[in-house]
């Protein structure tokens, strides 16, 4: 774990040594405010909660997280530094974990910097802060699942734009699989077991309950398992690329 932490610090410092982290955080905060106060009708609802803020997170992450994940492996392969990285006394698993944790930390910092919204809703009313904490946890876990997919797509190609597009497409499928439009398309011919299975793969299905303050083991487990699976696939891809 010491080597993982070393790589974690290297990757985290690289984010802030370039404008990447600053631009990402700034865009995330601006869009969060726009979606919450203007599109989400925060004041018009007359309720002291942050549901308008959290409801848009899956759609924010759909484009923002692949943007930060696309450079993780694509940049290393394009610049040739991946060969140098693999000559270091670290395993591929340690490299994958270090990169993932650094990017996940940036996402966590972005969420923490939205605390003025939390202060605002507490100033205006008496919200259930336990629900808000649960929603923040759910949002961070969901961001991790988006990130793991994005890193896997980044490992597939040297081209960051291609990695971004692939990640957006795959993440979009995992988001909309639980939407009413998709489920309604199955209701006319598929049994309920198939419909429930399709819905169970959706990030929306698992995040919506957490956004309402319910931290269920199956929802937390879903995101953690999703992260583990996509990171493992990334590991296999990188090992395959090394063999080539």
Secondary structure, DSSP 8 states (H G I E B T S, - for coil): -HHHHHHHHHHHHHHHHSTHHHHHHHHHHHHHHHIIIIIS-HHHHT-SS-HHHHTTHHHHHHHHHHHHHTHHHHHHHHHTHHHHHHHSS--HHHHHHHHHHHHHHHHHHHHHTTHHHHHHHHHHS---HHHHHHHHHHHHHHHHHHHHHHHHHHHH-S-HHHHHHHHHHHHHHHHHTTSHHHHHHHHTTS-HHHHHHHHHT-HHHHHHHHHTT---HHHHHHHHHHHHHHHHHHHHHHHHHHH-
